[in-house]
Amino acid sequence: MTFPSAAPRLVSLRLARDCRLDKECLPTRCFHSSVMLSPMKSSSLVVVVLMVFFPDPVPAPLHASCNVDWTSGRKCSSVVDSLVKQIQAWSGRKNCPNRDNEKCLYTLGVNTTSMITARHETPTKGYVDDLKFDFTQDNTICKIHGYSTSRTWYAVLDYGTNYCNLFNLIQGIGLDKSANYTETTNDSICTQHSTANCDKY
């Protein structure tokens, strides 16, 4: 390949990806290379790769998901019963007809005295997350572990959706107002927890 004699040209090639699908996002990764085309006797092409950009590392799950631990003074049997009823009450679209929140489209899976499984579908794009609650009665305290994960294999960021999948139910049954209520989680085990907006998601 030959190039006409001319001043050197710098051709920058950039591939940037910041893919947002509903609330599940691919990680932002920007590959930037610069190709210097300059006239040379041999008409050779000199390619200089300047840099490769990746987002700054932050403590977070590798896949959009959330782990949360709660405690409550309510009996676990009561919490299980209330959560099952709440999931069933939010099974259709009637609680979010304008898609201005996501307290809807829950589906109950397995429920026992010590475990509940369910799934949640986003009302706009139909993305599905899997949920699980585990219950342990410790004297007068009910210990609850919640886990939510996106079925979308490439989801990394989620705007706190997986946290809200769980917390909306916890708040829906009034557990956050119960005696001895605590919540333990952080961004390293719960995707974007610190910026979650559960009034929306």
JOCORLIN-V23739 format. One line per field, one symbol per residue. ss: DSSP state (@ for helix, = for strand, . for the rest). Layout:
ss = ???
This chain:
ss = ........=========..==..==...=========........=========..........========...@@@@@@@@@@@@@@....@@@.........======...=======......===========..==========......=...@@@@@@@@@@@@..@@@....===.....=..@@@......
